[in-house]
């Protein structure tokens, strides 16, 4: 089994077994389950690239973007509207 550790979060919160040879650690459950248009973004990306070599740098940037989106969304949710 090949392990890819994406060390972009403060601690390992979630690990996902993609297949028998690919395993990602350090991705929060909130990021892994993040949905846009009803689709789980990371799962959809991996399924749409099935059988292809994954560009890990790009995949890591997608993960970082989703993490940042969650941070921004939580700040927006804190805004008190009058």
N, C-alpha and C positions, 0 to 999 in steps of 0.2 A: 504494500500500500504506500502511496506517495502522500506526504502531508505538506500542505502549503500553509504557512503561518502568516497571516496578515496582521502585523503588529501595529494597527492604527488606532486601537482602542486601549484605554487604560488597563483593562484586565480582560482575561478571556471569559466571556459571558455565554458563548454559544458555539457549538461545533456542529457542522453539517457534513454528513457523509453523502457525497455526490454520487459516487459509484464505487466499485471495488478498488479502484486505484486513485481516487481523488477525494480529498478530505480538506475542508477549510475550517480553521479555528480562529477565534478572536473576533468573530462577527456577531454582534449582538442580535438577539432574537428579534428586536424591533426592526433592525435593518434587514434581516433575512426575510421577515414577513411583510415588509413595506410594499404597499400596492399602489399602482397608478392605473387608472382605468379598469380596476377590477383584477389586474394581473399582478402577481407577486414578481417584482422586477428581477431579482437575482435568479430565481427559478426559471423564469421565462427566458432570460438571457442564456442561461446554460442549456436549456432545452432547444433553443433556436440555433445554437452552435454545436449541437450534438454531432459527434464524429469529426469535428474540426479541432485544430489545435487552438487552445484558449490563449488569448493575449492577456497574460496575468497582470501586466501593468495597467491595461485598460480596465480590466475587471476590478482591480484595486481602486482605481479612480471612481468607478461607478459606486462601489461600496462607500468610499469617502463622501461622495456627493449625497448619497442617501442619508448617511450619518449627519451631515451638515443640514440637510433638509429637515430632519427630525428636530435638530436643535433650534432651527429658525421657526418651525411650526410651534414648538413649545413656547417660545418667546412671544409669538403672535397671540397664542391662546391666553397669555397672561395680561394682554392689553385690556384695560377696563374701558368700555364704551359708555358714554354718558347718555 
